[in-house]
Amino acid sequence: MDNLIEIQCPICHAHMWVDAEKKQVVQHKRSERKTHSSFEELLDKEKQKKEAVDERFSQAKSLEQAKKKKAKEFFEQTIKEK
């Protein structure tokens, strides 16, 4: 049993045990992790990410507009005082 090598697939996380002397797969075990979602689930996740980014962009734009308005009002008020 010293010749037994355990290998884990980096993509699907399955395990495989290989006898190095005989050059044969002795045992394999599939991963219990869910490796792939359905295409619809992936599309929904991407849509949610896009909506979140759009919302943050909208908030940043509103904040920038409010800053510009406040700066303009401050500038006009300063001009009137002089």
Phi, psi and omega per residue, in radians:
M1 nan -0.022 3.100
D2 -1.225 -0.335 -3.098
N3 -1.570 0.149 -3.096
L4 -1.506 2.198 -3.126
I5 -2.046 2.299 3.092
E6 -1.748 2.296 -3.128
I7 -2.188 2.398 3.063
Q8 -2.045 2.246 3.131
C9 -1.256 2.218 -3.126
P10 -1.261 -0.287 -3.101
I11 -1.613 -0.954 -3.068
C12 -1.768 -0.113 3.087
H13 1.132 0.408 3.066
A14 -1.359 2.709 3.118
H15 -1.922 2.513 3.112
M16 -2.463 2.342 3.102
W17 -1.924 2.215 -3.058
V18 -2.096 2.340 3.027
D19 -1.495 1.933 -3.057
A20 -1.157 -0.568 -3.115
E21 -1.250 -0.798 -3.120
K22 -1.505 -0.251 -3.107
K23 0.992 0.843 3.133
Q24 -2.334 2.617 3.031
V25 -1.354 2.130 -3.115
V26 -1.520 -0.741 -3.077
Q27 -2.693 2.649 3.017
H28 -2.468 2.678 -3.127
K29 -2.463 2.208 3.105
R30 -1.284 2.710 3.130
S31 -1.237 2.574 3.071
E32 -1.594 -0.129 3.078
R33 -1.272 2.642 3.037
K34 -1.436 1.981 -3.029
T35 -1.482 -0.642 -3.083
H36 -2.291 2.427 3.017
S37 -1.618 2.928 3.071
S38 -1.253 2.793 -3.110
F39 -1.061 -0.669 3.141
E40 -1.129 -0.694 3.108
E41 -1.112 -0.723 3.110
L42 -1.125 -0.714 3.099
L43 -1.116 -0.709 3.117
D44 -1.101 -0.737 3.124
K45 -1.091 -0.768 3.135
E46 -1.141 -0.661 3.108
K47 -1.121 -0.730 3.117
Q48 -1.128 -0.710 3.102
K49 -1.082 -0.772 -3.136
K50 -1.097 -0.753 3.121
E51 -1.102 -0.691 3.116
A52 -1.132 -0.728 3.113
V53 -1.136 -0.773 3.120
D54 -1.061 -0.699 3.124
E55 -1.130 -0.791 3.112
R56 -1.103 -0.682 3.110
F57 -1.113 -0.755 3.129
S58 -1.084 -0.749 3.115
Q59 -1.121 -0.731 3.135
A60 -1.136 -0.691 3.117
K61 -1.122 -0.762 3.117
S62 -1.099 -0.730 3.127
L63 -1.115 -0.736 3.130
E64 -1.122 -0.710 3.108
Q65 -1.129 -0.691 3.116
A66 -1.137 -0.694 3.101
K67 -1.096 -0.771 3.138
K68 -1.093 -0.738 -3.140
K69 -1.109 -0.766 3.137
K70 -1.134 -0.718 3.123
A71 -1.132 -0.712 3.121
K72 -1.117 -0.766 3.115
E73 -1.098 -0.741 3.119
F74 -1.099 -0.733 3.122
F75 -1.092 -0.826 -3.129
E76 -1.118 -0.653 3.122
Q77 -1.171 -0.699 3.133
T78 -1.142 -0.679 3.123
I79 -1.147 -0.722 -3.130
K80 -1.136 -0.590 -3.107
E81 -1.229 -0.434 -3.107
K82 -1.544 nan nan
